[in-house]
């Protein structure tokens, strides 16, 4: 694996934005798609349990328990502009994106090196998981609606900031390791963000930075984390039988 040579791991956990897929697609296509539909979602479906829970979380976060739909929509727009990874924002975006994918209005983006490698790892018996700031529902829709069809059968589990925790906190990676049931030292995390790699390593994981040209973190300081420009630069050694 990278210049440090192949490594044997029992599972691989993937970031999405900037790692498997272009940040530009998320920012330029998905964000506007959801933003244009927040108002209708809040107005017509505010009583649905998942929507109501997300709205309550927005109100709690801004300290305005009586905030109306217009105020909540304004806050959501501000969070989008600030690229906040707030859980209720990701929940509501995920609802809208999943519906857009299901209607065929959206098709997810993957870098060309990603899917062949994921298929090879899966065929080799390496379990693959996803840990993204996007909601689990959004992740599921993303992998189910790629240009190469439904990829969900490649993935053994999905984690987000709600069921695991913030991506730059070591405790989140401990939660995921416990959920997967794999020793942290046998887990490999792939991400384009140094802060996430640091958090994974602090939890005892192996971590590799994916430094893709043109991505927001392409020129970031990855410290002593191994780095690759594409998934094709990662070699997994044969897994131990024990």
Secondary structure, 3 states (H helix, E strand, C coil): CHHHCCECCCEEEECCECCCECHHHHHHHHHHHHHCCHHHHHHHHCCCHHHHHHHHHHHHHHCCCCCCHHHHHHHHHHHHHCCCCCHHHHHHHHHHHHHHHHCCCCCECCCHHHHHHHHHHHHCCCEEEEECCCCHHHHHHHHHCECCECCHHHCCEEECCCCCCCCCCHHHHHHHHHHHCCCHHHEEEEECCHHHHHHHHHCCCEEEEECCCCCCCCCCCCCCCEEECCHHHCCECCCCCC
